[in-house]
Amino acid sequence: MAGNNAGAGFDRWIFISATLLLVMSVILIGSSSIMESEKLYHSDFYLLIKHAISIAVACVLAFFCALIPSRVLDKHSLKFMIAITLMLILVLLIGRSINGARRWINLGVVNLQPAEFLKLCWILYLSRFVSRRVIEVRTSILGCIKPCLLVFLIAVLLLFQPDLGSLVVIAVLSLGLLWTGGAKFVYYAFFLATGALAFSVLVLFQPYRMLRVTSFMDPWADQFGSGYQLTQSLMAFGRGGLWGQGLGNSIVKLGYLPEAHNDFVTSILGEELGFAGLCIVLLLEYIIIIKAVRLGFKILRKGPVFQGFVACGIGFLFCTQTFVNIGAASGALPTKGLTLPLISFGGSSMIVFCCAVAMLLRIDFEYRHGRINFQVPEEKDAEANMHEVISR
């Protein structure tokens, strides 16, 4: 990777891919939100302008984030985690409720969604934990149980909102980073089984969640009821075909598909730009994912340091959200309110993913210029053990 961008100082492919996704985001939100903007705000471009402002704010914050040395993020990761946990409690007390979900803190000008920021804070916190306790993670089940206790607390706070989608992301990130740290398969299987059981219980004892699962299995059985959103999405993909109907020519965005500019923007992409356009977006997401994971493992081959786990965690985050968003829109997975990274409407999500890209570029920059300290403060023998993790 370094050889392909020798004079850049950072990975150009990550930067270019993220930039192109933001450009496509503006185009897609502009196309998909016209009807909603006119209906709710009596202006064709209200949501597009709001989205453009969110991108501008996210880019400014990402720029400053890229200036922060990764060791500073490492040092203050616990403080970030405490702050975001307090915000999750606060949202339950004074949060704004939309469509039956209390997930937003109203700041007057914008609505802040703490669950989105939680994802990035959790990557930073768990990366610090695993990097300093890699031997414990590999040799003792306590190394896996300790972070999972915090996941349980987070799960309780998220389920009160309720926000099962974000909880799924946190669970996947936890398993991914523990696997990267070298957790034994028997521990991994135990937590997978426990997570699957907990997820089943949550679905079975909440009628609306059960309805989502059953409607995704056969959405046409209740086409104008529980399966309405998914059937409209599937029809959008069907109309798009290989090359699409052309930009701006979507039918389902004209009031037929709820949240067309948000969780189901993928459907509008498929209808207007077809399978080809969808593949382009997926390719750009894939470039960021594969670059992040490759960078992480390059660093981890030299030592089990914070930066390597963060890079892998960011790759896992992009991968999980892309997979779930596309899966839900195409009917391969139950409907979940997760955004498509750097594409979907939503200020909090846009800020988080732009900052994640900035952190990735910063870590890549530090790796290229030899600014990463591969001596872990605790567990000095961890480096030798980590070579086994990467090679297996």
N, C-alpha and C positions, 0 to 999 in steps of 0.2 A: 504493500500500500504506500509506504513511504517513497518507494522508488518512482511511483507513478506521479507523484506530486512533489518532486524533490525541492523545487524552489519556492513552493507555496507557503510553507510554514504551517499549513493546516490542510486538511483533506478537502480539496475542491469539489469532489463528487458529492459529499454530504451537503456542502453549502449550496451547490447548484440544484441538487434534488429538492432541498427544502424550499429554495426560492421559487422553483417551477411549481411546486405544490401550492404555495401561497398565491401565485398568479392564477392558477387553475381554480383555486378557492374563490377568488374574487369573481371570476367569470361564472362559475357554477351558482354561487349564492345570488349573484345579480340576476341570473336567469330564473332560478327556482323560487325566489322570494317576492316576485312582483305582485302576484295575486294576494298573498298574505299581507304585504305592505299596504296595498290599496284598500283591502278589506278592514284592517285594524287601525291603520294610521293615515289613510286617505292620501298616501304618497307612494308612487311606484317604487321609489328608491330609498325609502326610509331604512329598511333592514340592511340593504347593501351599504349605505353610508355608515350605519352602526357597525357593520362587520369590518369595513375598511378602517374605521377608527380603532377597533379592537386589534387588527393586524398591526397598525402603526404603533400602538402602545406596546404590544407584544414584542415587536422588533426593537424598540428602544430599550425595554427591559432586558431583552436577550443580549443586546450589545453590552450593557453594563455587566450582565451576568458572565459574559465571555472574558471580561477583564478581571474577574475574581479568581485568584489561584485556587486550584482544587484542594490544597491543604487547608484553606480557610473553610471550605464547605465541609471538609472532614472534621475539623475542630468544632464547628457549630452545628453539626447535624442533629445532635440530641436536642438542642435549643429549638431548632426548626420543628422537630417532632412534637415537642411539648406545646409549642405555639399552635400548631395545626390541630392538635388534640383539643386544646381549649376552644378553638374556633368551631370544631365539630360539636362541642357541648353548647356553645353559644348559639349555633344555628337552630338547635332544638328549642331554645328558649325564646329567641326573638326573630328567628328566621322567617323568610317570606314563603308562603305556601302557593305552589302553582300546580294545578291538575292533581291535587291531593298529596303532593310530595313537598316536604319542607326541607329544601336543600340550599337555599340562597339567603345571604345576608344583604339586605338592601342598604347600599351606601349612598343613596340619593341619585347619583348620576348612573351608577352601574349596580348590577347584582353580582355579588361575589359567591362562587360555589367552592367552599372549602374542600369538598371531596376530590375535586380535580387537583388541587395543590397537594393533597395528601399523597397522591401517587408518586410525585417527585420527591417529597420529603421522606417517604418510606424507602425509596431506593437509596437515598443518601444515608439514612439511619441504619438500614440493614446491611449496607455495604461496609459501613464502619464496624458494625458488630461482627460480621463474618470475617473481615480482614484481620481483626485482632484476636479472633477465637477460632481460627480455621482448624486447629488441631482438635479442639473440643467439638466442633461441628462434625468432624470426621470420625471421631472415636467414641463419642458419648451422645446418647439421645437427649441429654440436657442441653447440648448445644443447639438442638433443633426446637426443643420445647420452650426455651426462654423467649425467643422472638415470637413464637406462636401464642404465648400468653398475651402479648401486646396485640397480636392480630385479633384475639378474642375480644379484647376491649374495643378495638376499632370496629369489629363486626357488630357489636351491640349498638354503638353510636350510629353506624351506617344503616342498620336495619330499622332504627327508630325514625329515619328520615322519610320513607325507606329508600335505599339505594343499593339494590342487590348487584347491579352491574359493576359499581366501583369496588364492592367487596370481592367479586370474582377476580377483578384485576389485581387487587392486593394479594389475594391468595395465590394467583399464578406467579406474581413477582416474588413472593416469599419462597415458593417451591423452586422457582428458577434460580434464585440466588443461592439457596441452600444446596441445590444440585451443583452449581458452579463452584461452591466452596468444598464440595467433595463429600456431602452427606451420604451415608451408606444406603444402599437400596432398600434394606429392611425398614429403616427409618422413613425413607421416602414413601414406600408403599403404605406404611401405617398412616402417615398424614394424608396421603391421597385417599385412602379408604375412609378416614375420618371426615375429610372435607366432602367427599361424595355423599356420605350418610347425612351430614349436616345440611347439605344443599337439598337433598331429597325431602328431609323433614320440613325445611322452609317452604318448599314448593307445595307439599301435600297439605300443610296446615294454613295456607293462604289461598283462598279461592281464586283471586285474580292472577296469581302466579300459575296456578294449576291450569287456568283457562288459557294462559299464554302458551303453555307447553302443549296442550291438546289442540289448540288452534293452529300452531305451527306444524303439527303432524298432518293435519288435513284442513287447511284454511278454507277450502271450497265448500266444506260442510256447513259453514255459517258465513257465507260470502259477504253478507251485509251486516254482520254482527261482529263477533270476536275475531274473525279472519279478514275483516275489511281492509285494514292497513296493509297486510301482507299480500292479499290478492291484487290490490292496486299496484303494489311494488312489483309483483311478478308480471303483471300486464305491461308495466313500463319497460322491464327488461325484454319482454317479448316483442314489443313494438320497436325497440332499438335495434335488434338484430346485430349484424356484424359492424355496420358503419354508422348506425344511428339515424335519427330523423332530422338532424341538423340542430345547431345551437339555437335555443329559443323556441323550438318546435315541440316541446313536451306537452302532452295532453293532461297527464295526471296531476301536474302542478297547478292546474286551473281549478283548485278547490277539491279535487278528488282524493289526493293523498295528503293526510295530515302530517305536519312536521316535515314537509318536503325539503325545506332548506336546512334541516337540522340532522336528526339521526338517519333520515332516509334520502339524504342528498345523493347517495350512491345510486339510487333508483333513477333520479333525474339524469345523472351522468350516463347511466346505461341506456336510457331512452334517447337522449339527445346526441351522444357521441358514440353509442354502441359498444360492442364488445372490445373494439380496438381502443376506444378512449378509456375504458375501464382498465384495460391491460397497461396502458401508459401510466395511469395513476398508481396501479399496483406495483409496476416496475420501479417508480420513484420511491414509493414506500419501502420496497424491498432493498433498494440500494442503501437507504439509511439504516435499515435493520441489519443487513449483512455487514456493512462497514462498522457499525457499533459493536456487534458481537466479535468480529475479527479483531478489532482494536482491543477489546477487552481481553481476549485470550492471548493476544501478543504480549500485553502487559503482564498478565498472570503467569505466563511462562517464565518471567524473570523474577516474580515474587508475588505473594498473595496480598497485594496492596489495594487500598481503597479505590483508586482510580480505575483499576481493571474491573472491579465489581460494578462500579457505577456505569461504565460503558456497556457492560453486558445487560445491566438492569434497564438502561434506556432502550437498548435493542429489544428486550423482552416486552417493554411497555408499548412500543410502536407495533410490534408483532401481534400482541394480544388484542389491542384495540382495533387494528386493521382487520384481523381475523374475525372478531366478534361482529363488527359493524357490517362487513361484507356478508358474513354468514346470516345475520338477522335479516338484512335487506333481500337476500336471495332465497330465504326460506330454509337454509341449511341448519340454522340454529334458532332457538326461541327468541322473540323480540326482546332486545335489551337496549337501554338508553345510553349507548356508548358512541362517542363521536369518532369520525374518521380523522386521524391525525393530520393537522395542518390544512384540512379541507372544510370540515363541518362548521356551521355557525355556532358561536359560543365564545364569549370573551375569556372566561377562565380557562377553558380548554386550550384556546389558542395561545394564551400566555404560557401555560405549562409546557406545551410542546415546542414552542419557540425557545424557551429557556433550556429545555432538555437538549435541543440541537446545539445551543450555545455552549452548554457544559461539555457536550461531546467534542465540539471543535476545540475547546480549551484543553481538554485532556489529550486530544490528538496533538495539539501544539506543544504541550509540555513533554509528551513522549518523544516527539521528533527532536526536541532541543535538549533532551537529557535532564529535564527539571523534575522528574519523579523520583522520590526517595524510595528505594526498594527495601529499605530496612524498616520492618514493622516494629513499632515501639514495644509491643507485647508479643510473646511467643516467638522468640527469635529463630526457633527451628522451623517455623512455618514455611519458609521459602523452600527448604528441601522437600517437605511434604507436598507442596503444591505442584512440583514437577510431576509427581505421581498422578495427581488429579487430572492434569492437562493431558498426560500421555495415555491415560486409560481409554 
